[in-house]
Amino acid sequence: MSATARPQDEARDLLSDLVATPSVSGDEDAVAERLVEFFESHGREAYRDDVGNVRAPGDDGVLLTSHMDTVPGDIEVREADGELWGRGACDAKGPLASMAVAAAATGASYVGVVGEETTSLGARHLVETREAPDAVINGEPSGWDAVTLGYRGFVKGAFAAETPSAHTSRPGPNALEYAMDWWHDVESAFETEGESAVFEQVTTKPVGMDGGVTDDGLAFESAVDAQFRVPPSWTIDEVAETAEGCLPTYVGEEASVGVEWTDSIPPVMASPRNAVAAALRAGVRAEGGETTHLRKTGTSDMNIYHGAWDCPMATYGPGDSSLDHAPDERIDLDEYDRGVAVLTAAAERLTA
């Protein structure tokens, strides 16, 4: 930073550079290089680890971390009416940049992770290769005056069925009917009565279906790829057992049905009284705001950290999360400035 540049100018320059640099999942190198350059300009060590995360070690008790990758989408990078437009402006380069500025100012440790939008590769590698910190602030857009404490988890399953081939005029179910019956029973098993909040529900969603006669003509087969969003009131095992309990029981001897569980991330609900939430609330108050606590229906890397590390944590970051992945994704620059101030104040409090 030049002698005449203001800290706010530097923070906005970093944000603008990151948003202008494409970083779809799996192609985060250029953004990572910019972050390494930023920390080195502040006299901080910064390097890429084995999976491509950017690590800037500092006060190892406090970790600020957000993700470098974005979903696909070409949005013209421009500034208009006090907002910066571009893919990733909200999710999550606003939090990513503001955390880098706060970490450089306070000495907190920083990690920019890869692959959050796909497999959470970076977060999974991080928990495997470092000790638990004393506190974690995970970066996702919450709004400058809100703190996210809860996320649903998820479990992914692959249903498969096979039955001997037969003329379609013959009675008896084939593999396609087994798949349809299973999914109908799954939806019924998780159906909620009343008007409970989405965060409190198990959401069932088929994300892929296939089936028909096999290439050799000797069998029918079917496959359903399914995702289940899991609230904190359920465990991953309970959801899996309930879905398995919906498998057809009237299967003939020559037929087969089953479901294989391929991936899972547990839900998280942090206490609003934990030290990280308290530090963020103090930062919001210092900027003249009143904090709102959020519970989100999706999943984030905070789920990974909470499942591995027994320490206080919360998710925070400037930006309107309703614009995540949207064709009009953008971030208000005044909100971004306030987010930098809140994170800096929170990190100072936690490192002290």
N, C-alpha and C positions, 0 to 999 in steps of 0.2 A: 504494500500500500504506500502511495506517495505521501510526502509530508503534508500535502494540502488536501488529500482525500479524507472524507469523513467516514467513520465506521459504517454509517447507514449506506453510503455510496458503495462501499466495498461489499456489503451484504447483498445489496440489490444487483451488483455486477455479477457476483457469484451465482445468484439465482438465475439471472438472465442467461449466463453462459451454460448452466446446466440444462435449462429448458430448451435452449437452442441446439443442444447436443443430443441426437437421438440415442436411445438406450433401451430398445425393446429387449425383453428377457433373452439372455444368452449373448447379448451384444453390448455389454456395459463398459467396455474398455476405455472409450474416449471420455466418458463421464468420470470414470475412476481416475484417469490421468489428471483431470482438472482438479479433483479433490486432493490428490496427492500433492499437486503443485500448490494448492491453497495452504495446506498445512505446513509444507516446507517453507513457504514464504513467511510463516509465523514462527519459524524456528522449531517446529515440531517434527519428530520422526513420523513418517507415514509410508506404508508399503502394501502391496497386494499379497494376500495369502494364497493357499493352494487352490482354492475354488474361485478366486478373483475378488473377494471382499477387500475393501480398503480399510486398513486398521491404522489408527493414530493413537497409540498408547499414551496414557497420561495418568491422572489420578484413577487408579484401577478400581477404586471403590464405587465410582459413579460412571455408568455407561450410557451414552447417548447413541442411539442407533436407528437408522431408517434404511429404506431400500432404494437402490439406484435404478432398478429396471422399471419399465412401463409396459402397458399393453400396446399393441400396434395402433396406428392412426396418425395420419399426416395432418396436423393443424398448423396453419401459418403462425409463426412466432411473431407477435407484434404487441405493442403497448398501446392501449386505448382506454380513455376515461379512467385512468388510475389503475388499470388491470393489466396483467401480463397474461397473454394467451399462448397456448402451446400444449402439446401432449406432455403429460406429466407435471404440469404447473401445480396441480393440486396433489396428485397421487403419483409420486410423493416427493417431488423435488422442492416444493415449498418447505415441508418438514426437513428434508435432507439438507438443504442449504442452511436453514435457520439453525439446525443442530450443529453444523460445522462451525458456524460463526460463534455460537455459544460455547462450544468445546474449546475453540482457539482462545476465547476470552477468559475462560475459567480454569483451564487445565484438565477438564474432564476427559475421560477416554471416549473415543468415537469409533464407530464402525459403520461403513456404508456397505450393505449386504446385496448380494446378487439373488436373482431368481424368486423374489417374493411372489410375483404374479403367477408363477407356475408351480414349482415344487418346494419353495422355501429352502432351496439348496444352501444359500448363504447362512441363514439362521441356524439350520440343522448343523452345519459345519462349525459355526461359532460355539454352540453349546457343547460340542464334542471336544473342542480344542482350547478352552479357557476355563478357569475357575469362575464360580458364580461371583458377580460383583455384589456390592452392598446395596445397590439401587440401580434400576433400569428405567429410562424414559425411552419408549419406543415411538418412532415417528410415523404418524399417519394424520391426514387432515381431520381435525376435530372442530375447527373454528378457534380463533385466538383466545376465547373466553370459555372454552369447554374442555373437559378431561374425559377420555374414554376409559372405562374401568372393566367393561365386559365385552366378550366376543363369543359367539357360538363356535363350537368345533365342527368337525365333519368326519365322516367315514365313507369311503368309496368301496363299492362292491360290484362284482361281475357275476351275474346269474348266467348259467348255461344249462341247456337241456338237450337231450337227444332221444329220439324214438325211431324204431324201425320204419322204413318206408312202407306205405300201404296205399291202396286206391282211396281217393278222397270220398268215395261213396260209402266206405266202411265206417261204422260207429267207433267211438273211442277217441280220446284226445291225442293230438300230436304235440311235438315240441313247441310249436308256436302257441298252441292253446295253453300249455303249461306256463309259458312266459306271461301271457296275458292274465291268466288266473292269479299267478304269483303277484304281479304288480297291483292288481285290483285289491288283493288281500293286504298287501303292504300299505297301500293308501288308507284302507279302512282301519288297520291296526294303529296307525299314528294320527288318525283324525281326532281333532280336539273339539270338545263341547264348549259352548259359550264363546266369549270373545277375548280369549287370552292373547296377550301381546305376541307378536311374531317371535320376539327374542326368546320366549318361554316355550315355543313349540319345536317339535322335531319336524323339519321340512323335508319331504321326499321329492326327488326329482330324477326322472330318467334322462340321461344325457347321451345315450346311444342305444340303438336297437338294430338287430340283424337276424336273419333267419331264412329258412327255406330248405329245399332238397340239397343234400350234400353232392359234391362233384361226382362221386361214384354212383349216385342214384340209389343208395341202399338205406338212407336214413333221412329223417327230418332233424334239423338242428335249429336252436334259437339262442340268442345272447342278448342280455340287457346290461348296459353299464349304468349304474345308479349312484347318486350321491345323497347322503343324508346329513342335514345340518343339525347339530346336537347342542341343545341348551345346557347350561350348568346343572339343571335338575336331573339330567340323564348322564349316564356314563357311556363311553363308546361300546363297551361290552353289552350293556343293556339294549342299545339300539340294534347291534348285530344279532343278538339272541332273539329279539322280537321279529326282525326281518327273516331270520332262519326259520322261526316258528310258522311263517306263512308259506313255506315251501309245500307244494302239493304232496299229499299223503296217499293218493290213489294211483301212484305210478306203477305201471306194469313191470314185470320181471326184466324185460329186455330194454327198458327205458332207464334213463338217468337224469337226475336234476340236482342242482347244487348251486351254492353261491360262495365265491372266494373273495375275501376281504383284502384289498390291494393297498390301501393307505388310510391313515387316520391322523387327526390332530385333536387333542382334547379341548373342551371349552374352557373359558377362564372368566372368573368374576372376582376382581380384586376389591379389597375393602376401601371405601372412600376415606378411611382414617389412616391409611398407610402413609409413610413418610414422603413418598414421591408425590402422591395426590396432594398432600398438604403443602409441599414446596411449590407445586404448580399453582395451587389456589392462591398462595401468597404472592406469586408473580403476577397473576391476573389482577389481584386487588391493587397491587402497586401501579398497575396501568389503568386503574379506574374501573375495572370490570367486576362482575359477579359471576362466579363459576357455575356452570351447568355440568352435571355428570351424565355421561352417555353410556348406553349399552347398544352394541351394533350386532346386526343379524348375520354378518359375514364372519370371516376369519382373518387373522393377521399373524405376523411373526411374534406378537406378544403371546399368542397361544403356545408357541414353541418355547419361548423363554420361561413362561410360567410353569410349563410342564417339567422343565429341567432344573430351574434355579429357585431356591427357597429364599426369595428376597422381595422387598417391596417394589412395585412397578406400576406404571400406568402408561397410556398412550396419549400423545399430544402432538399437535402441529397446526400451523395456520392453514387455512383453506376450507372451502365448502365441499364436504364429502359428497353432496348430491351431484357434483360435477365430475366425480371420478369416472374415468373411461368414457366420458361424454364427448360428442363432437364439438361442443363449445367449452371445453375445459379451459379454465383460467383461474387466476388468483388475484385478489385485491392486494395491492402493494402496501397500503397503509396497514392492513391486517397482517401482512407478512412482517412488517417492521415491528408491530406489537408482539408477534410470535417470537421474534428474535429476542426482544426484551424480556418476555416471560420466561423463555428457556434459559437465558443467561442468569436471571435472578434465581430460578429454581436450581440450576447447577451450582451457583455460588453457595446457596443454602445447604445443598446436599454435600458438597465437598468440604464445607466447614464442619 
